[in-house]
Amino acid sequence: MARRWIWLALLIVAVAHPANGQDTLPGSRITNLGVVRATAATDSVFIARTRVVDTVDIGDFAAFLLAQIGAPRFTDSLAFKVTADTQRVRIAGRIMDFPASSRAELGPIFGFLDSTTVFVAEVSMPQADSGIMVFRLERLLVRGFPIPDLLVLGALAQYRAQYPRMLAAGGKEFHAAMPREARAALITNAIVLRMLPKP
């Protein structure tokens, strides 16, 4: 179960920040309450269809996606910050912000860095129609420098094998199902969920 947290490091994130303290990082937190809020919004648009459109905070939606993967309940120590614009979903965090049980698994990527070093991961959403939302890891940055794909793909390979229906492209893409007539779009620090009328 701890291994599922590695995809969090590679799922979403902002522009590079200096390692000068978590409190200076902008964005929304990933919380259990966020899972509840995003689930309610998603259900109201995609399932119950009591709303045609709803806007979900990007931190809440990130928490919702992690819950779909099967990540355990979050704790107050999970201090990642999530931001977005129309092109990218982003998460920023420090290595020390991962649950203790997961830090050893990050060793191949982050083992040579101080635990307070801020990493950033950039994820695009190249598809948000035809019954699927695709979130693609574009790059993982540490102090502004990209981590080589060789290391990233090696860490993701086990997840691709474990979740073949949800992860693709060697583990760099996360696929989330939605109704075929649904649409999703990134906006500043949020995602808009919309249900088109049936023809």
C-alpha positions in Angstrom: 0.0 0.0 0.0 2.9 2.4 0.7 4.1 2.1 -2.8 0.9 3.8 -4.1 2.3 7.1 -2.6 5.1 7.2 -5.2 2.6 8.0 -7.9 1.6 11.1 -5.8 5.1 12.5 -6.3 4.7 12.0 -10.0 1.0 12.9 -10.4 0.7 16.7 -10.2 2.8 19.9 -9.3 3.9 23.5 -9.8 7.0 25.4 -10.9 10.2 24.9 -9.0 10.6 26.7 -5.7 13.6 27.2 -3.5 13.8 24.9 -0.5 12.9 27.7 1.9 10.1 26.2 3.9 6.7 24.5 3.2 4.7 27.4 4.5 5.8 29.5 1.5 4.5 27.1 -1.1 1.2 28.2 -2.7 -1.8 26.0 -3.4 -4.4 23.8 -1.9 -3.8 20.9 0.5 -4.7 17.3 -0.2 -7.1 16.3 2.6 -9.7 13.7 3.5 -12.4 16.4 3.5 -11.3 17.3 -0.1 -12.1 13.7 -1.1 -15.6 14.1 0.3 -16.1 17.5 -1.5 -14.8 16.3 -4.8 -16.8 13.1 -4.6 -20.0 15.0 -4.0 -19.3 17.3 -7.0 -18.3 14.5 -9.3 -21.4 12.4 -8.3 -23.8 15.4 -8.7 -22.5 16.0 -12.3 -21.5 12.6 -13.6 -23.8 10.1 -11.7 -26.9 11.7 -10.2 -26.8 14.4 -12.9 -28.5 16.9 -10.6 -26.1 19.6 -11.8 -25.0 20.3 -15.3 -21.7 21.8 -14.2 -19.6 22.1 -11.1 -16.2 23.5 -10.2 -13.8 21.6 -7.9 -10.8 22.9 -6.1 -7.7 21.3 -7.7 -6.4 20.1 -4.3 -9.7 18.4 -3.6 -9.7 16.8 -7.1 -6.1 15.5 -6.6 -7.2 14.0 -3.3 -10.2 12.4 -5.1 -7.9 10.9 -7.7 -5.6 9.5 -5.1 -8.6 7.9 -3.4 -9.5 6.3 -6.7 -6.1 4.7 -6.9 -6.5 3.3 -3.4 -4.2 5.5 -1.4 -4.7 5.3 2.4 -6.4 8.1 4.3 -4.3 11.2 4.4 -2.9 12.7 7.6 -2.0 16.3 8.6 1.6 15.5 7.7 0.7 15.2 4.0 1.6 18.8 3.3 1.8 18.8 -0.5 0.3 21.9 -2.2 -1.6 21.6 -5.5 -2.0 24.4 -8.0 -3.2 24.5 -11.6 -3.7 26.7 -14.7 -5.3 26.0 -18.0 -2.3 23.9 -19.2 -1.0 22.1 -16.1 -2.0 20.6 -12.8 0.8 20.9 -10.3 1.8 19.7 -6.8 4.7 20.9 -4.8 6.2 19.3 -1.7 9.2 18.2 0.2 10.6 14.7 0.5 9.9 14.8 4.2 6.2 15.4 3.5 5.8 11.8 2.4 4.5 9.2 4.9 7.5 7.7 6.7 6.7 4.2 5.3 7.1 5.6 1.8 10.4 7.6 2.0 12.6 4.5 1.6 10.9 3.6 -1.7 11.7 7.1 -3.0 15.4 6.5 -2.4 16.4 5.8 -6.0 15.0 9.2 -7.1 15.5 11.4 -4.1 18.0 9.6 -1.8 20.9 12.0 -2.6 18.9 15.1 -1.5 18.2 16.8 1.8 14.7 15.9 3.1 13.6 19.5 3.0 14.3 19.9 -0.7 11.3 20.9 -2.6 10.3 18.9 -5.7 7.8 19.8 -8.3 6.0 17.6 -10.9 4.1 18.9 -13.9 1.1 17.0 -15.2 -1.0 17.8 -18.3 -4.5 16.8 -19.1 -4.3 16.0 -22.9 -7.7 14.3 -23.0 -10.9 15.1 -21.1 -13.7 13.7 -23.3 -14.9 10.5 -24.9 -15.4 8.9 -21.5 -11.9 9.4 -20.1 -9.7 12.0 -18.4 -6.0 11.5 -19.0 -3.5 13.0 -16.7 0.1 12.7 -18.1 3.3 13.3 -16.1 5.3 15.7 -18.2 8.3 16.1 -15.9 9.5 15.9 -12.3 11.8 18.7 -11.2 14.1 19.1 -8.2 15.5 22.5 -7.6 14.5 23.4 -11.2 16.3 20.5 -12.8 14.4 17.6 -14.4 14.8 14.1 -13.1 15.8 11.8 -16.0 13.1 9.7 -17.5 15.1 6.6 -16.9 14.7 7.0 -13.1 11.1 8.1 -13.3 10.0 5.3 -15.6 11.9 2.8 -13.4 9.9 3.9 -10.4 6.6 3.8 -12.3 7.0 0.4 -13.9 5.6 -1.5 -10.9 2.5 0.7 -10.9 1.9 0.1 -14.6 1.9 -3.6 -13.9 -0.2 -3.2 -10.8 -2.9 -0.9 -12.3 -3.0 -1.7 -16.0 -6.5 -0.3 -16.5 -5.7 3.0 -14.8 -2.1 3.6 -15.8 -0.6 3.7 -19.3 2.5 4.9 -21.2 4.8 3.1 -18.8 3.0 4.5 -15.8 3.3 8.1 -16.9 -0.5 8.4 -17.6 -3.3 8.1 -15.2 -6.7 7.4 -16.8 -10.0 8.3 -14.9 -13.3 7.2 -16.3 -16.3 9.5 -16.8 -19.5 9.4 -18.9 -18.9 9.8 -22.6 -21.0 13.0 -22.8 -19.0 14.5 -19.9 -16.3 17.1 -20.3 -13.6 18.4 -17.9 -11.4 21.5 -18.2 -8.6 23.0 -16.1 -8.9 26.6 -14.9 -6.9 28.5 -12.4 -6.5 26.3 -9.3 -9.6 24.2 -10.1 -11.2 21.8 -12.6 -14.6 22.3 -14.2 -16.8 19.2 -14.7 -19.6 19.5 -17.2 -22.3 17.2 -18.5 -23.4 17.9 -22.1 -27.0 17.3 -23.0 -27.8 14.0 -24.7 -28.4 14.3 -28.4 
